[in-house]
Amino acid sequence: MTHSLTPDAAEALAPPHNPLSAAARRVDSGLGATVEAAAAGLVLVEIFVLLAGVITRYVFHKPLVWSDELASVLFLWLSMLGAVVALRRGEHMRMTGLVNRVKPRTAALLEALALTIPLAFLALVMWPAFEYAYEEMPVVSPAMELSNAWRASAIPVGLGLMAVVALLRLFRFHELRHIGIALAATAAVCLLFWVAGPVLAPLGKLNLIIFFVVIVGACVFAGVPIAFSFALATFAYLALTTRTPMLVMVGRLDEGMSHLILLAVPLFIFLGALIEMTGMARAMIQFLASLLGHVKGGLSYVLIGAMYLVSGISGSKIADMAAIAPVLFPEMRKRGAKPGDLVALLSATGAQTETIPPSIVLITIGSVTGVSIAALFTGGLLPAVVVGACLCAVVWWRYRREDLSQVRRYGKREIGRFLLVALPAIALPFVIRAAVVEGVATATEVSTIGIVYAVAVGVFIHRQFDLKRIKPMLVETASLTGAIIFIVGCATAMAWGLTQSGFSQDLASIMQKMPGGAIGFMAISIVAFVILGSVLEGIPAIVLFGPLLFPIAKAVGIHEVHYAMVVIFAMGIGLFAPPFGVGYYGACAISKIHPDEGLPHIGGYILALLAGLVVVAAIPWISIGFLKT
């Protein structure tokens, strides 16, 4: 996928002739355990703080006026510490297509550069980050009367810890020769740009190509984490071609990471892990299999339906796939399904279910564009059904001659029993949606209701709740949260830099002048976001271009929710379509199926996704027909 080696796998490959690797390993072990424990604890505290806010407001009618403030302070610390954990574990989003295709020595050097380039950014931004935290000292929160420096300090502390972790990772996994070459190359490029500063400044908007196309593109394709690619290009652009103080960039980074609505991200990630651990996902799949297993292609329909239902709970595509593939694939293989077709369909359903609430992409769109989260949650259900129907058509065609003579058909009583077991899990997505739409809880708070619900189902109904798995789940939640929120912050800073350059006004002017009005704009958006989704993944693409394009869509007469659905599906197709779509490789990794096996089979599913996207784009009612006017 987009991640580098896990710590355990990479540890086994640590070069024995690096005299510093053993010492680095010992230091990293102690530091990593401390940071992971702190990050996991913050996830747990956030759950309790938000849950307490819901209970006191709706049960006792005495709201905790300080709960949102405390949650906001802790969230920035969680995001920064989570980013440290993600960097240590090699879990920041990155494109490794080139790294995986070059010779081992070249790949090792690129992996070293993927650490030294972030180190360069961290070294450059460290002092502005301390300045920013110092400048925030006089600002006092209204309810807790707490200096904002307590919250803002998370940025320099997190950046400093990331620098230490990156250095330790360099010495743990790389030869001294590769480390020296990577550090020298990174320093040389930084020095070259610093010397060229007076030449670059007069170039005007040509610098946008140099910094945001050439530098970002080179870093991304070399395997540098996307967040650091954005951040370094933005820092260099502002420092070398403008007079903007660098603490302003740190402020934009803070702004991007501090939307309270984004606190829903870690809570829904943890909820997704809970439904897998408590057996709720397995119960849903077992019921669907008993209902459709005797139909030709029945288990493929179950896969499509299960992804629809599970996506409504976890909000994380990787969590969805991990919950479903291990349960369904063995039986599907027994029935003669080709592994390549299985992984192709799994990848396609990942794109199909991107609009199912509480999708993290939906939450991100709401946070950066101001579109109502409740409206997005309502609008996302039916479009996914339309796209799913298109996938079902392909399944029907491919499995119309499937031999089912040996397949058991369940009776009504058995199906009813499976339904009874699965009912709590099936009800959860609708409970979540109803709580948000009816105003019982915000999109952030409702996840805590889902967590309590999942724990109760696991303990009292399924009787499947392993306390030993809670800490690893919390650490994984913090790591994924850090990777996501840090990239949102860096992309926000980059989007601000583009806006200050006048790029947004130029883009708006060009897009508005395109022929075809709303239809032309929609068609261009589809093509653009398919490409962006394959290169940048959904969240950074949305943060970068959402604030620029959504106002244009509204100006040409396209409903914002309708446009959001089209954009999300377009990005999903790019994200899950090979050869560049990293989601496809995630599906392969979870399925333990080689990517080459899925390539001959995925074409039909991609065409089905495109057909469904065209239908959703052409008929706005599918997205907005159930919105309250």
Secondary structure, DSSP 8 states (H G I E B T S, - for coil): --S---HHHHHHT--TT-TTHHHHHHHHHHHHHHHHHHHHHHHHHHHHHHHHHHHHHHTSS---TTHHHHHHHHHHHHHHHHHHHHHHHT-S----TTGGGS-HHHHHHHHHHHHHHHHHHHHHHHHHHHHHHHHTTT-B-TTT--BTHHHHTHHHHHHHHHHHHHHHHHHHHS-HHHHHHHHHHHHHHHHHHHHTHHHHGGGTTHHHHIIIIIIHHHHHHTT--HHHHHHHHHHHHHHHHS---HHHHHHHHHHHH--GGGGHHHHHHHHHHHHHHTTHHHHHHHHHHHHHTTSTTHHHHHHHHHHHHHHHHH--HHHHHHHHHHHHHHHHHHTT--HHHHHHHHHHHHHHTTTSTT-HHHHHHHHHH---HHHHHHHTHHHHHHHHHHHHHHHHHHTTT---TT-----HHHHHHHHHHHHHHHHHHHHHHHHHHTTSS-TTTHHHHHHHHHHHIIIIIS----GGGHHHHHHHHHHHHHHHHHHHHHHHHHHHHHHHTTHHHHHHHHHHHSTTHHHHHHHHHHHHHHHHHHHH-HHHHHHHHHHHHHHHHHHTT--HHHHHHHHHHHHHHHHHSTTT-HHHHHHHHHHT--HHHHHHHHHHHHHHHHHHHHHHHH-THHHHTTS--
